[in-house]
């Protein structure tokens, strides 16, 4: 008898479109945020708008979604049995990409080097996550919640240097254009592992949503390529725009002066 599309044979190794689509949505959201950051960097929007208020919350939600999906995917790929060669290959690519980003940032923004960004965090969390593949899901979930909350209640000056700040409990971490320390961000990663253990088998049995692969699932399936390429392209486009329609830097300058003066006054009257 011919197997139907929902049979066990056809669902065993199929990609789950909803996970790829979720990853694609997160990547598109990241591109939107980075485009806003680029506009901020070149002075097309008020100075600092991309790093405060709603945009800061947006950035945190994006980072959390990436770590959650990375944890979910780790269990999908290696929960039943660790495929060491596949895992090592993926970690190797992540580490090389992370190092490349750090080197590029060293030359492009030396005042805010990316020494532990989102790719660094995913690589580190993936290695640590192997320790939780046989831990009960409820315990993994609880540890994830604690990890996400812990840095909000404790910080230490001794962890301020870059070689320790990546842990995530530094009182005054060095400036960085993309800082995603292990704590609290391993929290959503571990929660993703737990949720995957609870829902993955159920999700495999569901009808594909979306029914067919589309642009979002394609982006999600090639997430690292999209991540590495989108920001250089957006940054280059905004830079090119400055050559044609230069931004009015006066408002940004005044905003920067006002912020500086407010800090000075606060310090003077402290």
N, C-alpha and C positions, 0 to 999 in steps of 0.2 A: 504494500500500500504506500502511496506517495505521502511523504511527510508534509504536514501543513505548516504555514509560517509560524504558528505558535507552538509547534512541537518541541519537545525537549532537545532533540538533535539540532534544531535550527537556532535555539536560544542559548545553547551552552556557551558558545564562544563569540556570539555576536557583540558588536559594540552597542552600547546603550546610548541612543541619540539624545536623551534628556540630559545625561551627564555632559556630553560634548557641547550641547546647546547652552547649558548653564555656564560652562567654562568659557564659551564664546561670548555670552552676555557680559561676564566679568571682564573679559579682555576689551570689549567695546567700551565698557564703563571706564576702564583704565585709560584707554585712548582719549576719551572725552576729558578725563581729569588731566592727563599730561598735556593736552592741547591748551587747556586753561592755564596750566603751569607755564607753558611756553609763552603764552600771551602776557602773563605776569612778568616773566623773566625779561622780555623785551620791552615792557612798558606800555602795552596796549590796554591794560586794565589797571585799576588801583593797586599800588604796591602791596604785596603780601596777601592779596585776596584768595590765592589758591591754598594758603596754609592756615587759614583760620575759619571759624564759623562753619557754615554748612559744607563748604568744600573740604575742610579738614575731616568732618564726619564722613563725607562721601569717600574720601581716600581710605579712612579706616575700615569702612564697610567693604570696600573693594579688596583690601589686603586680607581681611578676615574671610571673605568668600574664597579667595585663592587658597589660603591655608586649609580651610574646611574641605574644599574639593580635592586638594592634594592628599589629605588624610583619607578621604573617602576612596580615592583611586588606589591608594596604597593597599588597602584591604581588598579591593576588587582584584588587584593584580597578584597579590602575594598572600592573601589571607589563608587560603587552603594549603599552599606550600610555597615557600620562598624560591623564586626563580632567580638564583644568585647572579647568573650572567646578565640577565635582563636588568636586574636592579643595579648592578655595578655599572653597566653601560649608561643607564639613565643618570646615576649619581655623577659619573665622570663628566657627562655633558653639562650637567648643572654646575658643577664645580668650575669647569673651564669657562662657561659663560659668566659665572659670578666673578671670576678673576679678571676676565676681559672687561667687564663693566667697571670694576674697581680701577683698573689701569686707565681706562678712558676717562673716568671721572677725575683721576689724579691730574690729568692734563687740562681738562675742560673746566672743572670747577674745583681747583685745589683747596679753596676755603671750605668746601663742604663735600669731601670725598665720600663716595658710597662704599663704606667698608663692611656693611652688613645689611644688604637690601633684601628685597623679596625673594630673589633666587637663592641667596646665601641662606635665608631662613628656611626655605623649602628643602634645600639639600640637607641642612643640619637636622631639621625636624624629621625628615625621611629616615635618616640613620637611627635617630633615637626612637622613631616610631616602630622599628623592627622589634624593639623590646616589648612592645605592647600587643603584638599580634596574637599572643597566647594568653594575655591578661583578660579577665572577664570584662565585657563591654561596659557594665555599670561602673566598675572601678576606673577604667580608662576615661569614661565620661566625667566622673567626679574629679579625677586628677586634672583633666583638661580645664574644668571650670575653676579649680583652685589656681592653676597656672595662669589663667587669664586674669584673675583678680589680684594675685599676689603683689605685682609691682605697684599697684595703686595704694598699698598699705605699708610697703617697706622699700627703702632705697639706702644706698651706702656710698659715701664719698670714695671709699677705696676702690670701687668698681668704675670710677670715672674714665680712666685711660681707655683708648680704643681697643687694646688687646683684652680688656675685660668688659667694656661697656656692652658688647654684643650679648652678654648674658641677659641684660634687660633690667637690672635693678640699680643702675648708676644714678647717683643724685644729680649729676650734671654731665650727661653724655656729650661728646664732641658733636659739632654740627655735621649734618649729612643731608644730602638731597633725597635720600631714600633709606631711612633707618627703620628696620623691622627686626628688633631684637628677639632673641629666643623666648624670653618672657616679656609680654604676655602671649606672643603670637603662636607659640606651640600649643596654646590652649585650644583655639579652633581646629588645629590639625588633629589633636587627640580626640576632640569631640567628633570630628569627621570620621575617624576610624571607628568609634563606637556606633555612630549612626549607620555607617556602612554595614557593620556586623548585624545590626538589627533589621536593616531594610534591603540589603543587596539581593538576597534570594527572592524576596517579594518583587523587587523592581524588575528582575530578569523575566519574571512571568507576565509582566504587564505588556499591553500593546505599545508599540513604539510611539513615542511622542517627542518630536514631530514624526510623522509617518515615514518621511524620506529625509535623506541628508540634504541640508541646505547650507547657506553661507555661514550661519552661526555654528553649525556642527563642524563644518570644514575648518573654521578658525579655531574652534575648541580642540579639534583633533591635532592641529599643528600649532599648539599654543606657544611653545618656546620660540618658534620661528617668528610668529606674529609679535611676541613680546620684544624680541631683540631688534626687529625692524621698524616697528611703528613709531617709536620715539625719535630715532634719527631722522626719519622721513618728516614727521610733524615739525620737529625742531628746524630742519632745513627749510621747510615751506614757510614757517613764520619768519625765519631769518631773511629769506628771499623777499618776503613782503616788506620788511624794513627798508630794503633797497629801493622799493617802488613807492611805498606809502609809509614814510617814517612815522613812528608813534610820537605823540606829544608827550614829552617826558616831564613837563612842568608839574602836572598833578601828582605824579609819582614822587618827584623831588620834594614837593611840599608835604606830602604824606609822610615821607621818610624823615623830614626835618621835624614834623610835629611829633612823631613817635619818639625821636631822639630827645627832643626837648622835654616831653612828658616824663621819660625815664630819668633825665637829669634832674628835673624838678623833684621827682619822687625821692631820688637819692639825696638831694639837698635837704629835704624836709624830713628825712627818715630819723 
